[in-house]
Amino acid sequence: MKLPRIFNFLFLFISQITILLPMKHIFYSLIILFFLSTSFDQRILLAQGHWDGTIHIKKNQKSYAIFGENVNIRQEPNTTSKVVMKLQPGDLVKILNQDKNLVTIAEDTEYWYKIEINKKIGYVWGGLLADTFYWKNSYLILFRSLGTKSAMSEVRILKDNKILDSMKWQSGPIGLEDYNTQPKIDFLSTKLLTNPPEVFFKVEFFAYSEIEYGYTYQQFFTLSKKGKLNKEFGSNPASCDPPSCGEEFVLFPGDILESDPSKKRTSSYKANKNQILLIFHGFSSDEEDYHEWLEQIYNWNGKEFKLKE
């Protein structure tokens, strides 16, 4: 039976560190390896607890984009009330106030909201609204958490008000309590990518965790010229479970991370054309002199970013 590459890497890595490192550093190195070698999907599977029962609240007087298709806007906050209009993905509505009624659909529990659009007023279930949206040129990206219980999220990309593609993935339970934890979307440059994707973007969000209260995660996506959405690599900018801590740098083509002897970064890192580098820095909150550096290289092949073996 052929073992997954991670186990081969793990065996090699353990063999090396047991020879090269003092015993007290082996634990830190294994933490770093786990951080780099497992996907975020795998890391969050054991995370459950303090966020149970969390309900995502929309804010009054704020504009939200419709996430669902053919969304019924009703006269009263219930599913049997008269439909006063239908809205489509990307339509912007303003929240007037939150109703007391809660509805659970597919493990997602949300309130009803009184909304306004084009001077018309009605009610919509909160699960039909995007948590965040971002326009650039003719493209619109919608993002929504599907609830902390499911630990799933979904992203949709539209052009000229038509859905090009959508994707659900195991994002982990997402927190939306305040401005600092609101998901953010950024479009990224494709100038140094050969045969570049139509769109390159990232979604940054806050995920609950039992290791610490929660942490920020960045998930990267590309959209092909044929309209196919690809989930690419992900990055955790910083995480800490004392004494083991880590931070991750994402270098885009042309970016350089200069050497820093104070952190035992003895050489510089540079991302070449068609490359993304993920540089992980592991350190100890107890030992000032302990620093470990690891690198992952993702090469753009004209269709997707592939991790270099």
C-alpha positions in Angstrom: 0.0 0.0 0.0 1.4 3.4 -1.0 1.3 5.9 1.9 0.3 9.5 1.3 3.2 11.8 0.7 2.7 13.5 4.1 3.7 10.3 5.9 6.8 9.9 3.9 7.7 13.5 4.6 6.9 13.0 8.3 9.2 10.0 8.6 12.0 11.8 6.8 11.5 14.9 8.9 11.5 13.0 12.2 14.6 11.2 11.3 16.4 14.4 10.5 15.3 16.4 13.5 16.1 13.6 16.0 19.7 13.8 14.8 20.1 17.5 14.3 18.0 19.1 17.1 18.0 18.9 20.8 15.1 16.9 22.2 13.3 20.0 23.6 13.0 21.3 20.0 11.6 18.2 18.5 8.1 19.0 19.8 8.2 22.5 18.2 9.3 21.1 14.9 6.5 18.6 14.8 4.0 21.4 15.5 5.5 23.2 12.5 5.3 20.2 10.3 1.7 19.6 11.3 0.9 23.3 10.5 2.4 23.1 7.0 1.6 19.5 6.0 -2.1 19.4 6.7 -4.7 21.4 4.9 -6.9 23.7 6.9 -9.8 21.3 6.3 -7.9 18.7 8.3 -6.8 21.0 11.0 -10.3 22.2 11.9 -12.0 18.9 12.1 -11.3 18.5 15.8 -12.2 22.1 16.6 -15.6 22.3 18.4 -16.8 23.8 21.5 -17.2 27.4 22.6 -18.9 28.6 19.4 -21.8 26.1 19.7 -25.1 28.0 19.3 -23.5 31.0 17.7 -25.9 32.9 15.4 -24.5 35.3 12.8 -26.2 38.7 13.2 -26.7 41.1 10.4 -26.2 44.8 11.3 -29.0 47.4 11.0 -28.6 50.1 8.4 -25.9 48.1 6.6 -26.2 47.0 2.9 -26.0 43.3 2.2 -26.0 41.4 -1.2 -28.5 38.7 -1.9 -26.8 35.4 -2.0 -29.5 33.0 -3.2 -31.3 32.8 -6.5 -35.0 33.8 -6.9 -35.1 34.8 -3.3 -38.6 35.5 -2.0 -39.0 38.8 -0.1 -42.1 38.4 2.0 -44.7 40.7 3.6 -44.2 39.2 7.0 -41.2 37.3 8.6 -42.4 33.7 7.9 -42.4 31.3 4.9 -46.2 31.3 4.4 -46.5 35.1 4.1 -47.2 36.8 0.8 -44.3 37.2 -1.6 -43.9 40.9 -2.4 -40.9 40.6 -4.8 -38.2 38.3 -5.9 -34.5 39.2 -5.8 -31.4 37.7 -7.5 -27.7 37.2 -6.4 -25.9 40.5 -6.1 -29.0 42.6 -5.5 -28.3 45.0 -2.6 -30.7 45.5 0.2 -30.5 47.6 3.4 -31.2 46.0 6.8 -33.8 48.0 8.7 -34.1 45.8 11.7 -33.9 42.2 13.0 -37.0 40.2 13.7 -37.2 37.9 16.7 -38.1 34.9 14.6 -35.3 32.3 14.1 -35.4 29.7 11.3 -33.0 26.7 10.9 -32.4 25.4 7.3 -29.6 22.8 6.6 -27.9 23.3 10.0 -27.8 27.1 9.5 -29.9 29.1 12.0 -30.6 32.7 11.1 -33.0 35.5 12.0 -35.5 37.1 9.7 -34.7 40.7 8.7 -36.8 43.6 7.6 -35.1 45.0 4.5 -35.5 47.9 2.0 -34.6 47.9 -1.7 -35.7 50.6 -4.2 -38.1 52.1 -1.6 -39.8 48.7 -1.3 -39.9 47.0 2.1 -40.2 43.3 3.0 -38.7 40.5 5.0 -35.9 38.0 4.1 -34.3 35.1 6.0 -30.7 36.0 6.9 -29.3 32.8 5.4 -30.1 34.2 1.9 -27.8 37.1 2.4 -24.1 37.1 1.7 -21.8 37.8 4.7 -19.6 40.0 2.5 -19.3 40.9 -1.1 -16.7 42.6 -3.3 -16.9 44.2 -6.8 -14.1 44.7 -9.2 -14.8 45.8 -12.8 -17.7 43.5 -13.9 -17.0 40.8 -11.4 -18.8 40.3 -8.1 -17.7 37.8 -5.4 -20.2 36.7 -2.7 -19.2 34.9 0.4 -21.3 33.2 3.1 -20.8 31.0 6.1 -23.2 28.1 6.1 -23.4 28.2 9.9 -21.0 27.2 12.7 -22.6 23.8 13.1 -21.9 22.7 9.5 -18.5 24.4 9.5 -19.0 25.0 5.8 -18.8 28.1 3.7 -19.6 29.0 0.1 -18.3 31.4 -2.4 -20.0 32.6 -5.6 -18.6 34.7 -8.4 -20.8 36.6 -10.8 -20.2 38.6 -14.0 -22.8 40.9 -15.4 -25.3 39.6 -12.8 -24.9 36.0 -13.9 -23.4 33.3 -11.6 -20.2 31.9 -13.3 -19.5 29.3 -10.6 -19.8 28.6 -6.9 -18.0 26.3 -4.4 -18.7 25.0 -0.9 -15.8 23.9 1.3 -14.9 22.9 4.9 -13.9 26.3 6.1 -14.3 25.7 9.8 -16.8 27.5 12.1 -16.6 31.2 11.2 -17.0 34.1 13.6 -18.7 37.3 12.5 -19.0 39.2 15.8 -17.4 42.5 14.9 -15.5 44.4 12.2 -12.3 42.7 13.0 -13.8 39.3 12.3 -15.8 40.2 9.2 -14.7 38.2 6.1 -12.7 40.3 3.6 -12.2 39.7 -0.1 -9.2 40.9 -2.2 -8.5 40.6 -5.9 -4.9 39.7 -6.6 -2.5 40.6 -9.4 -1.9 38.1 -12.2 0.8 40.1 -14.0 3.6 37.7 -13.5 1.6 34.5 -14.3 1.9 33.0 -17.7 -1.5 32.3 -19.3 -3.1 33.8 -16.1 -6.5 32.9 -14.7 -9.4 35.3 -15.4 -9.5 36.2 -11.7 -7.2 35.5 -8.7 -8.6 36.4 -5.3 -8.6 35.5 -1.6 -11.2 35.3 1.1 -9.9 36.2 4.6 -12.0 35.1 7.6 -11.9 34.4 11.3 -12.3 30.7 12.3 -13.1 29.6 15.8 -10.6 27.2 17.4 -10.1 25.3 20.6 -6.3 25.8 20.5 -6.9 29.5 20.9 -10.2 31.4 20.7 -9.8 31.7 17.0 -7.5 32.8 14.2 -7.5 34.4 10.8 -7.3 32.2 7.7 -6.8 33.1 4.1 -8.2 30.9 1.3 -7.1 31.6 -2.3 -9.1 31.0 -5.4 -8.7 31.3 -9.2 -11.3 31.5 -11.8 -10.4 30.0 -15.2 -11.1 31.8 -18.5 -13.9 29.2 -19.0 -15.5 30.2 -15.8 -14.4 27.4 -13.5 -13.7 28.2 -9.9 -10.7 26.5 -8.3 -9.9 26.4 -4.6 -6.1 26.8 -4.4 -3.7 27.0 -1.4 -4.5 28.5 2.0 -2.5 30.4 4.6 -2.8 31.0 8.4 -1.0 34.3 9.0 -0.4 33.7 12.7 -1.3 31.1 15.3 -0.1 30.4 18.9 -0.6 27.7 21.4 2.1 28.6 23.9 4.9 27.8 23.9 4.6 26.8 20.2 3.8 29.7 17.9 4.0 30.3 14.2 3.5 32.9 11.5 3.2 32.4 7.7 4.3 34.8 4.9 2.8 34.6 1.4 5.2 35.8 -1.3 3.7 36.6 -4.7 5.7 36.6 -7.9 8.5 39.2 -7.5 8.1 39.5 -3.7 11.2 39.1 -1.5 11.5 38.3 2.2 14.9 39.5 3.2 17.2 37.7 5.6 16.9 38.5 9.3 19.7 37.2 11.5 17.8 38.2 14.7 15.2 35.5 13.8 17.7 33.1 12.4 16.5 33.7 8.8 19.9 33.3 7.3 18.9 33.6 3.7 16.4 35.6 1.7 13.3 34.1 0.0 12.1 35.3 -3.4 9.1 34.2 -5.4 9.9 34.0 -9.1 7.5 34.4 -12.1 4.7 31.8 -11.9 5.5 31.1 -8.2 3.8 31.6 -4.9 5.9 30.9 -1.8 4.5 30.1 1.6 7.2 30.7 4.2 6.5 29.4 7.7 8.3 30.7 10.8 8.0 28.6 13.9 9.1 30.0 17.3 8.8 29.5 21.0 7.3 32.0 23.5 9.6 30.4 26.1 12.9 30.3 24.2 13.9 33.6 22.5 16.6 31.9 20.4 14.4 29.2 18.9 13.4 29.8 15.3 12.5 27.3 12.6 11.9 28.2 8.9 10.2 26.0 6.3 9.1 26.8 2.7 6.4 25.6 0.4 6.5 26.4 -3.3 3.3 26.5 -5.5 3.9 26.7 -9.3 1.3 28.1 -11.7 0.9 25.7 -14.6 -1.6 27.7 -16.6 -4.5 26.0 -15.0 -3.9 25.9 -11.2 -1.2 26.3 -8.6 0.5 23.0 -7.9 2.6 22.2 -4.8 6.2 21.4 -5.7 7.1 17.9 -4.7 
